[in-house]
Amino acid sequence: MRRIYRMLVAGAMVLLSITGKAQDRALITSSSIDDYLSWKSLWLGSRNPAAISEFRAVSDSAHLNEAVAYGEYESGSFRSPYDPESLLKGRLEARSIMNAGKAVLRGSFGYGYENGEKSRWRGLNNPSETPFMLADSIPGSISNEKYSMMAAVSVPMGGKWSFGVETGYDVSLLAKHVDLRNKNTRMDFRLAPGIRWTSGPVSLGASLDYSRYTEKIEYMQVDQSTEKYLFEFSGAWACRSIGFSSAETSRMMTGQRIGGELEAALSFGNGWSLYNEFFYGYRGNSQGETGYNGLRHGDSRSAVLNDNLYLVFGQQSRLGLHVSDSPMFGYRFIQRQELDPASGIRRYVTYGSPVPCYERKDMDLGVSYELRPVSGKWEYYTAVNVGKLEEKAYEGGYGLNENFHSYTKVALRVKRHFFFGENTISLVPMAVAKFYGPFAKPKIYCDPAEQSYYVQKTGDVYAASADAMEDIWYDTPYLNAGIGIRWTRKTMSIGADFSCMASEEGMRSHATLALGIRF
Amino acid sequence: MKRLAYSLYILMAMVLLCTSCLREEGSSVTPLQVVLKVPQGLDVNVDLTKVTIRLQSKTSSLSYVANPDESGEVRFNVQPGRYDLLASSYDKVTRIAVNASHPEFLLTDKGIVGADGSFSESVLEVLLEVAVPNALVIRELYYHGSTTLEGAQYTKDRYVEIYNNSGAGGRTVYLDSLCVSTIYPYNSTTGNNAWQGADTLALAQMFWMFPGNGHEHPLKPGESCVVALTSAVDHSKRATSGLELNRAHFGAYADHLSGHEIAAGVTPMICYMAGQGNTWAVSIHSPAFIIFKPEMGVDAYRADAVRWERYEPGKSSGTKYWHIAKEWIIDAVECVDSPDQSIKRLPSSVDASYVYMRSPHYSGKCVTRVLESETDGIKVYQDTNNSASDFIPDSIPSPNLK
């Protein structure tokens, strides 16, 4: 009877299609500490560092420490244009959270190494961050070495207030090993202060999130026997190609993000509570020369809005509503070189207002439901998301390229824990299905030469092959199904998962092996 | 603590204010009015409505083409940016060509940016020039290079062919003391032309003179000569172009230039250079090639170094470049890598536009002049001082060797 009940519950969840951010993977190998803490209290999953004082309230232990080693492999033709055809990753992570007197400390350190094959168009660590990018089309192996560290402290101030601050520093060294070879060095510094006020059933929090990042991009060609071409992208794959010998081959990208999050929680008693976190942030990004000649390749401005509302009931269930919206605009500058009489050096001087050339609207709506019964044997998670991505690159009044993608995603994940004395084995079947979105409209083909009798093209205005690959990636329905398994004994756990994404246009499979130790 | 809380809330309000100004003030479209002017005293009738005006963007692969009204005016609505302007028309019946060009300019939402950084009204006035056909023209320029038989880049097989285009009944031209060179900057992709707006043109490091006493190297109508730019030798065993430049008429060769070669039977040109080097550096993607003759003669020209040798503007050291007057140019072809991201170096009086290759560098292709007519076996090639229409890019080299 109980089994029938569980099946009914699981089936109902699929039908209701309730979800949060639809996860594409089994996630059995994700951090057990983070998963444990965010389930114990939503505050511990927020951006607010003051909220880590919540650890004292939700944990019986004075500390939780964890070290995890991951190995991942993914391969297949169904992928984003930025992804390599196959990718091997290794990662070591250590995390800790502990009470220290009245304060609570949290920290992590990670090192990762990735090696991909047949990578193209990967001119930046995060290409979606800006429309402007220098990239090349020749497939080749790529490596990425990543370091990340984070430290946070929360200190209670009186009975109702707590103050926290978090700082993080990430470094990424991306390199392609086939001509044209880009070497990208990215550094990302983050600082986030926050406060939290608690009085009876009400808790309020506010935090700021500031980060500054730089990415230095340098291209080189080792084999000089043939001429290679670089592409200067300005969004939506609009570009112009330049022979490497005559191209600007290095760039410096600098950016800043500043945002704020407000959190509010209200407890109704009997395990019922409401929790909401609202984040609004601004990101400014600028690309110029690595030197000091004043050349500006383009700026982007974007906003990020996120709201997550949770209804927690029975201490076992969470119903979530998720909204995110992030518009982006790209601008070019009108510049010319002028002699600086003081230094005798020619520098680029900017005239007039920035010229808009790119717009993007990225929106996602989702609902999620997660159930973790007290019995501890079963866990359920399901989510439905709908979203759209709309972007346009243009020059003057003429579209160079436009894209419109829309999707509906449904995700289901079930965990079943089997207990054998000190041993626990967890099985995690999962599935994510992606369908056409409710906002779908046909692909818009832009040919400036057809938009006005007096516009002529003197070369390609966008990278058609990359654009077509991205269209396939965004618009093709797929089913991603997989299973994970984890064995836990005392402080040690070993997990593995395998999933396969199948679509009419191809497949992509993913496997992970993880070894974790708590101490 | 409350003060801290208020501070954080004020900061968050500032974040919200910041994000409210995601959109910049700038406009994506701005007007530009172009007015064509006919030179005073012109004794030919020019139909301005047939003049094609091309506004070429320097930041993208788009150009805007329009014809003016009878008064020579036309209005464009384009994105603010960097442009150059080319205007041309050619009447095949009367064989009258008119051209005009305006070097790169900045068009902003506030107007056109002047040399001193001030803004002026978005109106461009350009003066048309009537193209006078030359007897001597560049028939073919092979500058792109090819590859070795093993697949490596190869540039030693490049040449220029000079042709007597005066047609049947035309006059014989003597090559003696004529010079060939390229205009500085070497490449069109250079960020700026330091000498833009100057009354003279800078030569890219060196120029080469045809030898002779004035009557040694005649070129009859319909005849041409091939000048090997680096190695006047047989390249058929070295490169995929297979050019046998040991059969060239002239070779750019000087003993002190270790990168050059010459075969027996090829007449060496005379080298004059500024600065140092071991090879004539002709751009593989964008040379502005010229034939010229100093009006006072080469010896007198070189003797007046004070007047004709100059440092780059703003510099008082480095290479002193030889300069020439625009009027000395007999024929020229301006080649650019692509119409965008290129600067224009030659005045419209000698080349009102530019030609560019669609094939990749080292493709073994060249630019060759359009054949206009043939009378009594003597060919006449199109010469409207407008290389975009006078030359065919991506042509297979076909030099008329000895």
Interface residues (C-beta under 8 A of the other chain):
Chain A: M157 G158 W161 F163 P193 G194 I195 W197 A206 S207 L208 Q224 S225 T226 E227 Y229 R240 I242 G243 S245 S246 I258 G259 G260 L262 Y280 G281 Y282 L295 R301 S302 A303 P327 F329 Y331 R332 I334 Q335 R336 Q337 E338 L339 P341 G344 R346 Y348 V349 Y351 G352 S353 P354 V355 P356 C357 Y394 E395 G396 G397 Y398 L400 P448 Y454 V455 Q456 K457 T458 G459 D460 V461
Chain B: M1 L4 A5 L8 Y9 L11 M12 V15 L16 C18 T19 L22 R23 E24 E25 G26 S27 S28 V29 R54 Q56 S57 T59 S60 S61 L62 S63 Y64 V65 A66 F76 N77 V78 Q79 P80 G81 R82 E104 L106 L107 T108 D109 K110 V113 G117 F119 T147 G151 A152 Q153 N187 T189 G191 N192 A194 I284 H285 S286 P313 G314 K315 D337 S338 P339 D340 Q341 Y356 P360 H361 Y362
